[in-house]
């Protein structure tokens, strides 16, 4: 039974992580600039946040879930400002010149920033609730082993996507020169800022 929940969690985690949004763009940019190690660390941060939200739903933590949704306006504002800051930093970043520089450029910082950004999106709980409910998993908290297996699957499924993404992007790194990286930084930074502005506008109820 637990294996069934684990496999379902694996599929859900992979599918939820796959759509390319601001986090995906950030991980692509970091992988190109700083190497696969930083890209994977960033992806694990996002996967950890997915596991946190999966835990909230899987273990039936309705009180915490409700609190996060009540705070979603403030979290949207904070997350939007953080996205704008990251976007500007991304656009202004100078591409690293060596593999050593790229792969030692703040693994913990890369992990923490994507973890915080992904966590600053409470509506993700609604996605997990809808997905779990669609296959009758909302009350899985009654079976703790099944809940643990489900959350582990979500984490590993999400992590698998980020590993594939950063690995694929890193293979292209040899074909990208410094000028191209600068353009990629500007493009990725601009898009991330746009996502940040959109989050702020949503937070204040303008969109």
Secondary structure, 3 states (H helix, E strand, C coil): CHHHHHHHHHHHHHHHHHCCCHHHHHHHHHHHHHCHHHHHHHHHHHHHHHHHHHHHHHCCCHHHHHHHHHCHHHHHHHHHHHHHHHHHHHHHCCCCCCHHHHHCCCHHHHHHHHHHHHHCCCCHHHHHHHHHHHCCCCCHHHCHHHHHHHHHHHHHHHHHHHHHHHHHHHHHHHHCCHHHHHHHHHHHHHHHHHHHHHHHHHHCCCC
